[in-house]
Amino acid sequence: MSETHLHFKIPQSVLVVIYTPALEVLLIKRADVADFWQSVTGSKDTLAESFDHTARREVLEETGIDCTQVSGLAGQLLDWQLENVYAIYPNWRHRYAPAVFENTEHLFGLGVPAGTKVRLNPLEHTAYQWLPYQQAAQACFSPSNAEACLMLPRFANGAVHK
């Protein structure tokens, strides 16, 4: 008799706002939900995985942009030292353990040169667009993602601008 092992998502994730020097934000359209535009997001693979590693892995997986520690963009991934805690949408609750109702999302920004090539994973995303940060905020499905886009001028280039 074989034992069935269920793999639940870890309720700790990252949100990475990818942007150009002109503060244009990359939004990607989810494949599984109509008109759901978002920044790069993703959960930790293990509890021991750092948020930094999760962010770098998810950016590469979802966009093909390499900001791993050995890439030229390694120093451009900035930890905004902010977290959002939100209720998991009912249509995604099945991905988490039965007693899990909230997710903690850690925010990052990734500055990239204008014209950076994007290569989507077609199983996850079907389209992408670069929008000025205010328009990107309006296009985001998630309120926490919209808020992160609006905070971009404060965090771009690693400095807080008032």
Secondary structure by P-SEA (a helix, b strand, c coil): cbbbbbbbccccbbbbbccccccbbbbbbbccccccccccccccccccccaaaaaaaaaaaccccccccccccccccccccbbbbbcccccccccccccccbbbbbbbbbbbccccccccccccccccccccaaaaaaacccaaaaaaaaaccccccccccc
